[in-house]
Amino acid sequence: MSDFVEEVEENLRAERLAQVFRRVWPWFAAALTATIVGWLGAWAWQSWQNQNIARASVVYDQAMTALDGGDQAGASKLLAPLAKDGPAGYRTLALMTQADIDLSAGKAADAASLFDQAAKSAPNPVFHDLAALRAAQSLMDTAPLAQISVRLTPLIGANKPFDLQAREALAIAKLAAGQVRQARDDLNALSLSLGISQTMRTRDEGVIALIDSGQGARVAQVVQAAAHLPPGAEMEAMKLLAASAPPQGQAAPSEAGSPAAPAGAPPSSPSAP
């Protein structure tokens, strides 16, 4: 009798397990299918992204080769598809390179617009801030100080990747706007900042010396151009400007808000601020 009862209970347990399996199996199968499909989709997406990046890298290198060879039209043609719908990093690089081409052709407004597009498509804060900085620098010859300040101020801060460059650009914009004393103070503080490169420190100290010699009205134009020159070339521009300073024994005309050089001081010697 006990064997019969155990057999009946075993059959009942088996039937309950079968019922549970029939209820759970569709959900289990669906979850397993979704997992497999998701993994395959992620793998396919990553593969597609890698292929796109590889193709974009080849095209960008070809564009740079054309640009190095002086073929700006050919470079622009190669960059156009990347700038439109390339991978985020290469789209930003393509837009910035197109902007540099426009800038070299004197199209500052077009260049600034492309730099702004590059900042919007940037894949990380470093690319964003670099494109935003270049946009502001493109407009420094034409835009008012207020507009330049609005563009540069968000790039200044302890954790900003181009804090030093943005501070220098804003100081030069102030100098171009006639705020000589404020520009000098900003450049002096910048030259004493930690992390500043020797090239930038030398450039800023040279600007301060030129301001003190009474040439602040002219130095802004030189520095704006020199900031984009290869390392060392900006100092040649400074030397040319310094060479045109008033001779010893003749005081240079002072500017509004700027200290005049004392009579008899060499052009490159800063007077007391």
C-alpha positions as CSV (number, residue, x, y, z in Angstrom):
1,M,0.0,0.0,0.0
2,S,2.8,2.4,0.9
3,D,4.5,1.7,-2.5
4,F,1.3,2.6,-4.3
5,V,1.0,5.9,-2.4
6,E,4.6,6.8,-3.1
7,E,4.1,6.0,-6.8
8,V,1.0,8.3,-6.9
9,E,2.8,11.1,-5.1
10,E,5.7,10.7,-7.6
11,N,3.4,10.9,-10.5
12,L,1.7,14.0,-9.0
13,R,5.1,15.7,-8.5
14,A,6.1,14.9,-12.1
15,E,2.9,16.3,-13.4
16,R,3.3,19.5,-11.4
17,L,6.8,19.9,-12.6
18,A,5.7,19.4,-16.2
19,Q,3.0,22.1,-15.7
20,V,5.5,24.5,-14.3
21,F,7.9,23.8,-17.1
22,R,5.2,24.4,-19.7
23,R,4.3,27.7,-18.1
24,V,8.0,28.9,-17.7
25,W,9.5,27.6,-20.9
26,P,8.1,30.3,-23.2
27,W,9.4,33.0,-21.0
28,F,12.8,31.3,-20.6
29,A,13.0,30.8,-24.4
30,A,12.1,34.4,-25.0
31,A,14.7,35.7,-22.5
32,L,17.4,33.4,-24.0
33,T,16.5,34.6,-27.6
34,A,16.6,38.2,-26.5
35,T,20.0,37.7,-24.9
36,I,21.4,36.1,-28.0
37,V,19.9,38.7,-30.3
38,G,21.2,41.6,-28.1
39,W,24.7,40.2,-28.0
40,L,24.7,39.7,-31.8
41,G,23.3,43.2,-32.3
42,A,26.0,44.7,-30.0
43,W,28.7,42.8,-31.8
44,A,27.4,43.8,-35.2
45,W,27.2,47.5,-34.1
46,Q,30.7,47.5,-32.7
47,S,32.0,45.9,-35.8
48,W,30.3,48.4,-38.0
49,Q,31.6,51.3,-35.8
50,N,35.2,49.9,-36.0
51,Q,34.9,49.6,-39.8
52,N,33.6,53.2,-40.0
53,I,36.4,54.5,-37.9
54,A,39.0,52.6,-39.9
55,R,37.6,54.0,-43.2
56,A,37.4,57.5,-41.7
57,S,41.0,57.2,-40.6
58,V,42.2,56.3,-44.1
59,V,40.2,59.2,-45.7
60,Y,41.4,61.7,-43.1
61,D,45.0,60.7,-43.7
62,Q,44.5,61.1,-47.4
63,A,43.0,64.6,-46.8
64,M,46.0,65.6,-44.7
65,T,48.4,64.3,-47.3
66,A,46.6,66.4,-49.9
67,L,46.7,69.4,-47.6
68,D,50.4,69.0,-46.9
69,G,50.9,69.0,-50.7
70,G,49.0,72.3,-51.1
71,D,45.9,70.8,-52.6
72,Q,43.2,72.5,-50.4
73,A,40.4,71.8,-52.9
74,G,41.3,68.0,-52.9
75,A,41.5,68.0,-49.1
76,S,38.1,69.8,-48.8
77,K,36.5,67.2,-51.1
78,L,37.8,64.3,-49.0
79,L,36.8,66.0,-45.8
80,A,33.3,66.8,-46.8
81,P,31.7,63.3,-46.2
82,L,33.5,63.0,-42.9
83,A,32.3,66.4,-41.8
84,K,28.7,65.5,-42.7
85,D,28.3,62.0,-41.2
86,G,31.6,60.5,-40.2
87,P,32.3,59.0,-36.7
88,A,32.1,61.7,-34.0
89,G,35.9,62.1,-33.5
90,Y,36.7,62.3,-37.2
91,R,33.7,64.5,-37.9
92,T,35.0,67.0,-35.4
93,L,38.5,66.8,-36.9
94,A,37.2,67.2,-40.4
95,L,35.1,70.2,-39.5
96,M,38.1,71.8,-37.7
97,T,40.4,71.2,-40.7
98,Q,37.8,72.7,-43.1
99,A,37.6,75.7,-40.7
100,D,41.4,76.1,-40.8
101,I,41.3,76.0,-44.6
102,D,38.6,78.8,-44.6
103,L,40.7,80.7,-42.1
104,S,43.8,80.6,-44.3
105,A,41.6,82.0,-47.1
106,G,40.5,84.9,-44.9
107,K,37.0,83.6,-44.3
108,A,36.9,84.2,-40.6
109,A,33.1,84.0,-40.2
110,D,32.8,80.8,-42.2
111,A,35.7,79.3,-40.1
112,A,34.0,80.3,-36.8
113,S,30.8,78.6,-38.0
114,L,32.6,75.4,-38.8
115,F,34.5,75.5,-35.5
116,D,31.1,75.9,-33.7
117,Q,29.7,72.9,-35.5
118,A,32.9,70.9,-34.5
119,A,32.3,71.9,-30.9
120,K,28.7,70.6,-31.0
121,S,29.7,67.3,-32.6
122,A,32.8,66.8,-30.3
123,P,32.9,63.4,-28.7
124,N,34.6,64.6,-25.5
125,P,35.2,67.9,-23.5
126,V,38.8,68.2,-24.9
127,F,37.7,68.3,-28.5
128,H,34.7,70.6,-27.6
129,D,36.9,73.1,-25.8
130,L,39.5,73.1,-28.5
131,A,37.0,73.8,-31.2
132,A,35.3,76.5,-29.1
133,L,38.7,78.1,-28.5
134,R,39.5,78.1,-32.2
135,A,36.1,79.6,-33.0
136,A,36.8,82.5,-30.6
137,Q,40.3,83.0,-32.0
138,S,38.9,83.2,-35.5
139,L,36.7,86.1,-34.6
140,M,39.1,88.1,-32.6
141,D,39.9,90.5,-35.5
142,T,36.3,91.3,-36.2
143,A,34.0,90.6,-33.2
144,P,33.6,93.0,-30.2
145,L,35.2,92.2,-26.9
146,A,31.8,91.3,-25.3
147,Q,31.3,88.5,-27.9
148,I,34.8,87.2,-27.5
149,S,34.4,87.2,-23.7
150,V,31.2,85.3,-23.9
151,R,32.9,82.6,-26.0
152,L,36.1,82.4,-23.9
153,T,34.8,82.7,-20.4
154,P,33.3,79.1,-20.3
155,L,36.7,77.7,-21.3
156,I,38.5,79.2,-18.3
157,G,38.7,77.3,-15.1
158,A,40.9,74.9,-13.1
159,N,39.5,71.8,-14.8
160,K,39.3,73.2,-18.3
161,P,41.8,71.6,-20.8
162,F,42.6,75.0,-22.5
163,D,42.3,77.3,-19.6
164,L,45.7,79.0,-20.2
165,Q,45.1,79.5,-23.9
166,A,41.7,80.9,-23.3
167,R,43.0,83.3,-20.7
168,E,45.7,84.5,-23.1
169,A,43.2,85.0,-25.9
170,L,40.9,87.0,-23.6
171,A,43.8,89.2,-22.5
172,I,44.8,89.9,-26.1
173,A,41.1,90.7,-26.9
174,K,41.2,93.2,-24.1
175,L,44.4,94.7,-25.4
176,A,42.9,95.0,-28.9
177,A,39.8,96.7,-27.3
178,G,42.0,99.3,-25.6
179,Q,41.9,97.8,-22.1
180,V,45.6,97.9,-21.9
181,R,46.0,97.9,-18.1
182,Q,43.6,95.0,-17.6
183,A,45.3,93.1,-20.5
184,R,48.7,93.6,-18.9
185,D,47.6,92.5,-15.5
186,D,46.0,89.3,-17.0
187,L,49.1,88.5,-19.0
188,N,51.3,89.1,-16.0
189,A,49.2,86.7,-13.9
190,L,49.2,84.2,-16.7
191,S,53.0,84.2,-17.0
192,L,53.2,83.2,-13.4
193,S,50.7,80.4,-13.6
194,L,51.7,76.8,-13.0
195,G,51.7,74.6,-16.0
196,I,52.3,77.3,-18.5
197,S,54.7,76.3,-21.3
198,Q,58.0,78.2,-21.8
199,T,56.8,79.3,-25.2
200,M,53.7,80.9,-23.9
201,R,55.5,82.5,-20.9
202,T,58.1,84.0,-23.2
203,R,55.4,85.3,-25.6
204,D,53.4,86.8,-22.7
205,E,56.5,88.4,-21.2
206,G,57.3,89.8,-24.6
207,V,53.9,91.3,-24.9
208,I,54.1,92.9,-21.4
209,A,57.5,94.4,-22.4
210,L,56.0,95.8,-25.6
211,I,53.1,97.2,-23.7
212,D,55.4,98.9,-21.3
213,S,57.4,100.4,-24.2
214,G,54.2,102.0,-25.4
215,Q,53.3,99.7,-28.3
216,G,50.2,98.0,-26.9
217,A,48.1,99.3,-29.8
218,R,50.2,97.3,-32.3
219,V,51.2,94.3,-30.3
220,A,47.6,92.8,-30.2
221,Q,47.6,92.3,-34.0
222,V,51.0,90.6,-33.9
223,V,50.1,88.3,-31.0
224,Q,46.8,87.2,-32.6
225,A,48.7,86.1,-35.7
226,A,51.7,84.7,-33.8
227,A,49.5,82.4,-31.6
228,H,48.8,80.3,-34.6
229,L,52.4,80.1,-35.9
230,P,54.8,77.2,-35.4
231,P,56.8,77.2,-32.2
232,G,59.5,79.9,-32.3
233,A,58.0,81.8,-35.2
234,E,55.9,84.0,-32.9
235,M,59.1,85.3,-31.3
236,E,60.4,86.4,-34.7
237,A,57.2,88.5,-35.1
238,M,57.8,90.0,-31.6
239,K,61.4,90.8,-32.6
240,L,60.2,92.6,-35.7
241,L,57.8,94.7,-33.7
242,A,60.4,95.4,-31.0
243,A,62.8,96.5,-33.7
244,S,60.4,99.2,-34.7
245,A,60.3,100.7,-31.1
246,P,61.3,104.3,-30.6
247,P,65.1,104.8,-30.2
248,Q,66.7,105.2,-26.9
249,G,66.3,108.6,-25.4
250,Q,62.9,109.1,-27.0
251,A,59.8,108.2,-24.9
252,A,57.2,106.3,-26.7
253,P,53.7,107.8,-26.7
254,S,51.7,106.3,-23.9
255,E,48.3,104.7,-24.4
256,A,45.1,105.2,-22.4
257,G,45.4,103.2,-19.2
258,S,49.0,101.9,-20.0
259,P,52.2,103.0,-18.3
260,A,54.6,105.0,-20.5
261,A,58.2,103.9,-20.8
262,P,60.6,106.2,-19.0
263,A,62.9,108.3,-21.2
264,G,66.1,106.5,-21.9
265,A,64.8,103.0,-21.2
266,P,65.5,100.4,-23.9
267,P,62.4,99.4,-25.9
268,S,62.3,95.9,-24.4
269,S,62.7,97.0,-20.8
270,P,59.4,97.1,-18.8
271,S,58.7,100.1,-16.7
272,A,57.2,99.8,-13.3
273,P,53.6,98.7,-13.7
